[in-house]
């Protein structure tokens, strides 16, 4: 799977093995130059670009969040009007949820429960103008907390305004409501300045993490997928190194550059006993046959660009969220390179040469490890 550009974690010089007698000009594992070789102004420019990207990402996501909140109010208003004028009941909402999810299968914010929250949201705020400002500035989960925990419209509005001003996360908002912060407003002694996070901090992160936002857009949540893969990568890296079976860590997010595209290998090891590279790919999504083709490409590139003449061909392990055994076996059939595919929740399908299996973790070892400590999805 093609991945967004990230900085390689491979130390300079760690990937400078000679290929098998030849070099390709259109493919490489590039190594970034050392910081000492860069102009003195580089750090300043890097900081400016990162700040620009961060602010633009936040602006785009906040605009999408505002659009979603207003849409949810509109849907809630329609449901509320029909309930008041035509006596719509729970069964109608259940059917409405089913039909909407059938029409928009990638949009997961259309459950019966969430439709009822939309109705409650519209009932709590009869005037659309107040929804547009400031209520549209906070994530949908914040609104659910306000509906469940606040007694009056005045309380809800005060906490909504404070959340937008101070960047409260969902947890911070819940704690402030529980502590009845609005009743202590204006008193001489308080520690708000010390305890409240600065604007655009916690809430900015909360907006990026709010699953409803990406459900609304109709895409998978790339941040959540990345977080699961990151946690899984940490765990598998420690597990393989702790085995003491000869695994040497080479790099993480190893940059593979082609003339027309960039790819990143999740984890790359070198096995000292087998004398070969081991590529580990991590997916927080169900198995897709296309993963096998990408993994085969990675193995070919490692063999072509990194493998020394004394090394054996690289081997690989693909860890997926779920996978059908028959589907995996058909996907692997015909590929000559040694690959293993693991379902990191239940079981493993392994297809490696017999001479390699004794030096690598067994099926039982990996199954036990993945079952014992699974990253939270």
C-alpha positions as CSV (number, residue, x, y, z in Angstrom):
1,X,0.0,0.0,0.0
2,X,1.4,3.4,-0.9
3,X,1.9,5.5,2.2
4,X,2.2,9.2,2.9
5,X,5.7,10.6,3.0
6,X,7.4,10.3,6.4
7,X,10.9,10.9,7.6
8,X,13.0,7.7,7.5
9,X,14.1,6.4,10.9
10,X,17.1,4.6,9.4
11,X,20.5,6.0,10.6
12,X,22.8,7.2,7.9
13,X,25.0,4.5,6.7
14,X,22.9,1.6,8.0
15,X,21.5,0.9,4.5
16,X,24.8,1.2,2.5
17,X,25.2,-2.4,1.6
18,X,26.3,-3.2,-1.9
19,X,23.7,-4.7,-4.2
20,X,24.3,-7.9,-6.1
21,X,26.8,-6.6,-8.6
22,X,24.7,-3.7,-9.9
23,X,22.9,-0.5,-8.9
24,X,19.6,0.8,-10.3
25,X,19.2,4.4,-11.1
26,X,15.4,4.4,-10.9
27,X,15.0,2.8,-7.4
28,X,16.9,3.3,-4.1
29,X,16.7,3.3,-0.4
30,X,17.8,7.0,0.1
31,X,19.5,8.2,3.3
32,X,19.1,11.8,4.3
33,X,22.2,13.9,4.7
34,X,23.4,14.6,8.2
35,X,22.3,17.8,10.0
36,X,25.9,19.0,10.0
37,X,25.9,19.2,6.2
38,X,22.9,21.6,6.1
39,X,22.8,25.4,5.9
40,X,22.5,27.3,9.2
41,X,19.0,28.6,8.1
42,X,17.6,25.1,7.7
43,X,16.2,24.8,11.2
44,X,14.3,28.1,10.9
45,X,12.8,27.1,7.5
46,X,11.8,23.7,8.8
47,X,10.1,25.3,11.8
48,X,8.2,27.7,9.6
49,X,7.0,24.9,7.2
50,X,5.9,22.7,10.1
51,X,3.9,25.6,11.6
52,X,2.3,26.4,8.3
53,X,1.3,22.7,7.7
54,X,0.0,22.4,11.2
55,X,-2.2,25.5,11.0
56,X,-3.5,24.6,7.6
57,X,-4.4,21.1,8.7
58,X,-6.2,22.4,11.7
59,X,-8.1,25.0,9.6
60,X,-9.3,22.4,7.1
61,X,-10.4,19.9,9.8
62,X,-12.2,22.6,11.9
63,X,-14.0,23.7,8.7
64,X,-15.1,20.2,8.1
65,X,-16.1,19.8,11.7
66,X,-18.3,23.0,11.5
67,X,-20.0,21.6,8.4
68,X,-20.7,18.3,10.1
69,X,-22.2,19.9,13.2
70,X,-24.5,22.1,11.2
71,X,-25.6,19.1,9.0
72,X,-26.3,17.1,12.2
73,X,-28.5,20.0,13.5
74,X,-30.4,20.0,10.1
75,X,-31.0,16.3,10.3
76,X,-32.1,16.5,13.9
77,X,-34.4,19.4,13.1
78,X,-36.1,17.3,10.3
79,X,-36.6,14.4,12.7
80,X,-37.9,16.6,15.5
81,X,-40.4,18.3,13.2
82,X,-41.8,15.0,12.0
83,X,-42.1,13.7,15.5
84,X,-44.0,16.7,16.6
85,X,-46.2,17.0,13.6
86,X,-46.6,13.3,12.4
87,X,-45.8,11.3,15.5
88,X,-42.7,9.6,14.3
89,X,-41.5,7.0,16.8
90,X,-38.3,4.9,17.4
91,X,-39.1,2.4,14.7
92,X,-39.1,5.2,12.1
93,X,-35.7,6.4,13.3
94,X,-34.4,2.8,13.1
95,X,-35.5,2.5,9.5
96,X,-34.2,5.9,8.6
97,X,-30.8,4.9,10.0
98,X,-30.8,1.7,8.0
99,X,-31.7,3.4,4.7
100,X,-29.2,6.2,5.2
101,X,-26.4,3.8,6.0
102,X,-27.3,1.8,2.9
103,X,-27.1,5.0,0.8
104,X,-23.9,6.1,2.4
105,X,-22.0,2.9,3.5
106,X,-18.8,4.7,4.2
107,X,-20.5,7.2,6.6
108,X,-20.7,5.7,10.1
109,X,-22.3,8.6,12.0
110,X,-25.8,7.5,11.0
111,X,-26.6,5.0,13.7
112,X,-30.0,5.1,15.4
113,X,-28.3,6.3,18.6
114,X,-26.5,9.1,16.8
115,X,-29.7,10.2,15.0
116,X,-31.4,10.5,18.4
117,X,-28.5,12.7,19.6
118,X,-29.0,14.8,16.5
119,X,-32.7,15.2,17.4
120,X,-31.8,16.1,21.0
121,X,-29.2,18.6,19.7
122,X,-31.8,20.3,17.5
123,X,-34.3,20.4,20.4
124,X,-31.6,21.9,22.8
125,X,-30.8,24.6,20.3
126,X,-34.0,25.7,18.4
127,X,-32.2,28.6,16.6
128,X,-29.7,27.6,13.9
129,X,-27.8,30.9,14.2
130,X,-26.4,29.9,17.6
131,X,-25.3,26.5,16.2
132,X,-23.3,28.2,13.6
133,X,-21.3,30.2,16.1
134,X,-19.8,29.2,18.6
135,X,-21.3,25.6,18.7
136,X,-19.8,24.6,15.4
137,X,-16.3,25.3,16.7
138,X,-16.3,22.2,19.0
139,X,-16.4,18.5,18.1
140,X,-19.5,16.4,18.0
141,X,-18.5,14.4,21.1
142,X,-18.4,17.6,23.0
143,X,-22.0,18.2,22.1
144,X,-23.0,14.8,23.3
145,X,-21.3,15.5,26.6
146,X,-23.2,18.8,26.9
147,X,-26.5,17.2,26.1
148,X,-25.9,14.4,28.7
149,X,-24.3,16.4,31.5
150,X,-25.7,20.0,31.5
151,X,-29.1,20.9,32.9
152,X,-29.9,24.2,31.2
153,X,-29.1,25.9,27.8
154,X,-27.2,28.6,29.7
155,X,-24.8,25.9,31.1
156,X,-24.4,24.3,27.7
157,X,-23.6,27.5,26.0
158,X,-21.1,28.6,28.7
159,X,-19.2,25.3,28.5
160,X,-19.3,25.3,24.7
161,X,-17.8,28.8,24.7
162,X,-15.1,27.9,27.3
163,X,-14.2,24.7,25.3
164,X,-13.7,26.7,22.1
165,X,-11.7,29.4,24.0
166,X,-9.5,27.2,26.0
167,X,-9.2,24.2,23.7
168,X,-10.7,21.7,26.2
169,X,-10.6,18.1,25.2
170,X,-13.6,15.9,25.7
171,X,-12.2,14.6,29.0
172,X,-11.3,18.1,30.2
173,X,-14.8,19.3,29.4
174,X,-16.4,16.4,31.3
175,X,-14.2,17.2,34.3
176,X,-15.1,20.9,34.3
177,X,-18.8,20.1,34.1
178,X,-18.5,17.6,37.0
179,X,-16.6,20.2,39.0
180,X,-19.4,22.8,38.2
181,X,-16.8,25.2,36.9
182,X,-19.5,27.7,35.7
183,X,-20.7,28.2,39.3
184,X,-17.1,29.2,40.3
185,X,-16.7,31.7,37.4
186,X,-15.5,35.1,38.5
187,X,-14.5,34.1,42.1
188,X,-11.3,35.6,43.4
189,X,-9.5,32.3,44.0
190,X,-9.1,29.9,41.1
191,X,-6.4,28.1,39.2
192,X,-7.9,28.2,35.7
193,X,-4.9,30.0,34.3
194,X,-2.6,27.2,35.5
195,X,-4.8,24.2,34.9
196,X,-6.6,25.0,31.6
197,X,-4.8,24.1,28.4
198,X,-4.0,26.8,25.9
199,X,-6.3,27.4,23.0
200,X,-6.0,25.1,20.0
201,X,-4.1,22.4,22.0
202,X,-6.2,19.7,23.5
203,X,-9.3,20.4,21.5
204,X,-7.3,20.5,18.3
205,X,-6.0,17.0,19.0
206,X,-9.6,16.0,20.0
207,X,-10.9,17.2,16.6
208,X,-8.3,15.1,14.8
209,X,-9.2,12.1,16.9
210,X,-13.0,12.5,16.8
211,X,-14.1,9.4,14.8
212,X,-17.4,11.1,13.8
213,X,-15.5,13.6,11.7
214,X,-14.0,11.1,9.4
215,X,-17.1,9.0,9.5
216,X,-18.9,12.1,8.2
217,X,-16.4,12.6,5.4
218,X,-16.9,9.0,4.5
219,X,-13.3,7.7,4.7
220,X,-11.4,5.4,7.0
221,X,-9.8,7.3,9.9
222,X,-6.1,7.6,8.9
223,X,-5.0,8.8,12.3
224,X,-6.6,5.9,14.1
225,X,-5.2,3.4,11.6
226,X,-1.7,5.0,12.0
227,X,-2.0,4.9,15.8
228,X,-2.9,1.2,15.8
229,X,-0.1,0.4,13.4
230,X,2.3,2.5,15.5
231,X,1.4,0.6,18.7
232,X,1.6,-2.7,16.9
233,X,5.0,-1.8,15.5
234,X,6.3,-0.9,18.9
235,X,5.1,-4.2,20.3
236,X,6.3,-6.5,17.5
237,X,9.7,-4.7,17.4
238,X,10.2,-5.4,21.1
239,X,9.0,-8.9,20.8
240,X,11.3,-9.9,18.0
241,X,14.3,-8.3,19.7
242,X,13.6,-9.9,23.0
243,X,13.5,-13.3,21.4
244,X,17.3,-13.2,21.3
245,X,17.1,-15.4,18.1
246,X,19.4,-13.2,16.0
247,X,17.2,-10.3,15.0
248,X,19.1,-7.0,14.5
249,X,17.0,-3.9,14.1
250,X,17.8,-2.0,10.9
251,X,15.1,0.7,10.6
252,X,11.5,1.8,10.8
253,X,9.5,3.5,8.0
254,X,12.4,2.7,5.7
255,X,12.2,4.9,2.7
256,X,12.0,3.1,-0.7
257,X,12.2,5.6,-3.5
258,X,11.3,4.9,-7.1
259,X,11.4,7.4,-10.0
260,X,7.6,7.9,-9.8
261,X,6.6,7.0,-6.2
262,X,7.7,6.7,-2.6
263,X,7.0,3.8,-0.3
264,X,7.9,3.0,3.3
265,X,8.7,-0.4,4.9
266,X,7.2,-0.5,8.4
267,X,10.0,-2.5,10.0
268,X,13.2,-3.9,8.7
269,X,15.4,-6.3,10.5
270,X,18.5,-8.3,9.6
271,X,18.7,-11.9,11.0
272,X,22.2,-12.7,12.0
273,X,21.8,-16.4,12.0
274,X,19.9,-16.7,8.7
275,X,22.0,-14.0,7.1
276,X,19.0,-12.3,5.5
277,X,16.8,-9.3,5.8
278,X,13.4,-9.6,7.4
279,X,10.6,-7.2,6.3
280,X,7.6,-6.8,8.7
281,X,4.5,-5.0,7.4
282,X,1.7,-3.9,9.8
283,X,-1.9,-3.2,8.8
284,X,-4.7,-2.0,11.1
285,X,-7.2,-3.1,8.5
286,X,-8.4,-6.5,7.2
287,X,-6.2,-8.5,4.8
288,X,-6.3,-7.3,1.2
289,X,-4.7,-9.4,-1.6
290,X,-3.1,-6.3,-2.8
291,X,-0.9,-6.3,0.3
292,X,0.9,-9.4,-1.0
293,X,1.9,-7.7,-4.2
294,X,3.3,-4.7,-2.3
295,X,5.2,-7.0,0.0
296,X,6.6,-8.9,-2.9
297,X,7.8,-5.6,-4.3
298,X,9.5,-4.7,-1.0
299,X,11.3,-8.0,-0.9
300,X,12.4,-7.6,-4.5
301,X,13.8,-4.1,-3.7
302,X,15.6,-5.3,-0.6
303,X,17.2,-8.2,-2.5
304,X,18.1,-5.9,-5.4
305,X,19.3,-2.9,-3.5
306,X,20.4,-3.9,0.0
307,X,21.3,-7.6,-0.1
308,X,25.0,-8.5,-0.1
309,X,26.3,-11.3,-2.3
310,X,26.7,-13.4,0.9
311,X,23.2,-12.8,2.1
312,X,20.3,-15.1,1.5
313,X,17.0,-13.8,0.0
314,X,14.9,-11.6,2.2
315,X,11.8,-13.0,4.0
316,X,8.7,-11.2,5.2
317,X,5.9,-11.2,7.7
318,X,2.6,-9.3,7.1
319,X,0.4,-8.6,10.1
320,X,-3.3,-7.7,9.4
321,X,-6.3,-7.0,11.5
322,X,-8.3,-10.0,10.2
323,X,-8.0,-12.3,7.3
324,X,-9.7,-15.3,5.7
325,X,-7.4,-18.3,5.6
326,X,-8.5,-19.4,2.1
327,X,-8.2,-15.9,0.8
328,X,-4.7,-15.6,2.2
329,X,-3.6,-18.9,0.8
330,X,-4.9,-18.1,-2.7
331,X,-3.2,-14.7,-2.6
332,X,0.2,-16.3,-1.7
333,X,-0.1,-19.0,-4.3
334,X,2.3,-18.5,-7.1
335,X,4.7,-16.1,-5.3
336,X,8.2,-17.5,-5.0
337,X,9.5,-15.2,-2.3
338,X,9.0,-16.5,1.3
339,X,6.2,-14.7,3.0
340,X,4.1,-15.1,6.2
341,X,0.7,-13.6,6.8
342,X,-0.5,-13.2,10.4
343,X,-3.9,-12.2,11.7
344,X,-2.8,-10.2,14.7
345,X,-6.0,-11.0,16.6
346,X,-6.6,-14.7,16.0
347,X,-4.3,-16.9,14.0
348,X,-1.5,-17.1,11.6
349,X,-1.0,-18.5,8.1
350,X,2.7,-19.1,7.5
351,X,4.4,-20.1,4.3
352,X,8.2,-20.1,4.8
353,X,10.9,-22.6,3.6
354,X,11.5,-25.4,6.2
355,X,15.1,-24.4,6.6
356,X,14.1,-20.9,7.8
357,X,11.3,-21.9,10.2
358,X,13.6,-23.2,13.0
359,X,15.2,-19.8,13.4
360,X,12.1,-17.7,13.3
361,X,9.2,-17.4,15.8
362,X,6.8,-20.3,15.5
363,X,3.2,-19.9,14.7
364,X,2.3,-20.6,18.3
365,X,4.9,-18.0,19.5
366,X,3.4,-15.2,17.4
367,X,-0.2,-16.2,18.0
368,X,0.5,-16.2,21.8
369,X,2.2,-12.9,21.6
370,X,-0.5,-11.2,19.5
371,X,-3.2,-12.6,21.7
372,X,-1.5,-11.6,24.9
373,X,-1.1,-7.9,24.1
374,X,-3.2,-6.5,21.3
375,X,-3.1,-2.7,20.5
376,X,-6.4,-1.0,21.1
377,X,-8.3,-0.3,17.9
